[in-house]
């Protein structure tokens, strides 16, 4: 599966949505193909999934921040039955369960120091997500390269991106795509 063409649809910027009320703005944006939903309630999820998929966009729900869903194998199975096709999580066991359900999975890794880089690579190598997202996106080039060399999967970046220059710098360092909640960064085009 080619994550960058299937999920990001060739775009380098994905929309991070923290409140369901803000979802329509991302859905209407012509540069946005991938929507990363960081806050929602499981009761709203079926209608969100239907709406986003109906607009031919890709929805990636951050499971760790989803209210009302069991953070276990049964919870993942329920989400798959609801039609959800993509998850983001920091938890390796949930990556495995979601992959078993046929979902696209991003493992989110917080990079604080050299030890967290090693631990992140080890965890991701064990469960084999479709991509990793590293936070913050402003990390050194060698960290990105080490992740790519070790894992052989796309590396996304999120967090601490405020300007177009921040995004351009992150991409120049080797990050394949970024996710951001800042609307002015959604306008960036890399054609």
N, C-alpha and C positions, 0 to 999 in steps of 0.2 A: 504494500500500500504506500503510495506516495503522499505523505502527510501534507506537504506544502501545496500540492495541487488539489487534493481532495478536501482538506479542511480549510486552508487559507485561500484556496482558489487562485493561487498566484499572487495574492496581495501580501504586502509586507507589514501591514498594520491591521490588527484586530481590535474590536471595540470591547472594552471592559465595562460591564454594567453592574452597578452595586444595588440599584433599586429597580424593581419591576416596572415602576412608573416611567423609567427612562428608556425602556426597551424599544419603544416605537421610533425614537430618534435614530437609534442604530440600525433598525430595520429599513428605514427610509434613506439612509445614507448611501450614495452610489459607490463610494470607495470601500465600504465594509461588506465583507463576505462571511467573516467569522465573528461570532458574538460569544464572549466569555461572561457568563452570568455568575456573579459572586454572591448574590443574595436573593433568596426566593423561599417560598413555602411550597411544600409538596402538593398541596391542594390546588395551587395555581399552575403547577408544572404541565399537566396535559394540554391545557389551552395554550400555554407558551410554546410548547413543542410543536403543536399543530400550526400556530401562527408563523413561527420562525421557519419551519420546514416548508410551509406553503409559499413563503416569499423566496424560496430557494437559497436560504442562508444556512450556515452551519452553527448549531448551538452546542457550546461546551459548558456544562454546568459544573461549578466547583462544589463537589459533594461535601466537603468539610464544612461548607457554609450554608448548605441546604437544610432548612428547618423541616422536621417531621419525617425524614427518611432515615431508616436504620443504616448505620454505618457498618454493614456486614453483608454477607453473601445474599441473604434474603432481600435486603434493601436494594442491592444492585439489581437483582432479578426483577423486583417490582418496577424499578426505573426503566429497565429494558422493556418490560411489558407495556409501559406507558408510552413507548416510542422514542425514548431518549437514546441517542446514538453516540454521545460524546461526554466524557467526564474529565475533570481535573481534580487531582487529589495529591496530598502530601504523603499518603499512607500506602506503602508497598502492597499490603495484603488486598487493599481495595483495587489497586491497579490490576492485579491478577484476576480478581472476581469479575471486573468489568471487561477485561479482555476475553475471559471465558464466555461472556454474554454477547460477544461480537461487537463491543463498543470500541470507539477510538478513544485512547486514553493519553492524557498528558500528566506526567508526574512533575509536580511542582517542588523545586528545591530551593532552599534558602542558603545562600553562599555567604558565610560569615568569616571564614578563614580557610587555611589549607586543609585542615582536618575535615571541615564540612564538604569540601570538594571531593575528597577521597570517599567519604561516607556516602555522598550523593551518587557518585559514580557506581560504587559497590551496590547500593540499593537498586538503582535503575538497571544495572546490568543483570541483576538477579530476576527481576520481574518483566523486563523488556517492554516498556511503554512504547507508544508510537512516536512520542516526542517528550522532551523535558522542557520545563519552563524554569529559568533561573531568575531569582530575585536577589538583589536588584539587577536591572539590565545594564547598569553602569559599571560592571565588573571588568577586570583586566582581560585583555585579549588572550593571554596564556590559559586562563581558566576555561574560556569558551573553546579554545582549540583542544585542550585536554579532554573536555567532555565529548567533543565531536570525535576525536581520535579513539577514545575508549568505548564509546557507545554506538557510533555509526548511525545516529538518528538526528533529526532536526533539533536545534536548540533555539527555544524562544526566550525572549526577555520581557520582564515586566517590572514595574516599580521604578520610581525615581526618574522618570522621563518627563521633563517639563517643556522642552523646546524642540523645534525641528532639528536643531543641531545635536541634541541629545540622542534623538532617534537615528539620525544619520551616522553618528559616531558609533552607536551600538551595532548597527548593521555593518559598518566598516570593520569592526572588530571581529565579525564572523557570526553574529547572531542572525538567524535566518528570518525571523519575523518578531514583532513586538505586540504586546497587548497593552492598551492604555485606556483610561477613562477620560482623558482630556480631549474634548471634541475638536479643538483646533488641530490636533495631531492626526485625526481621522482623515483630514483633507489631503494629507501627503500622498503623492503619487510617485511611483518609481518605474514608470514605463520606459 
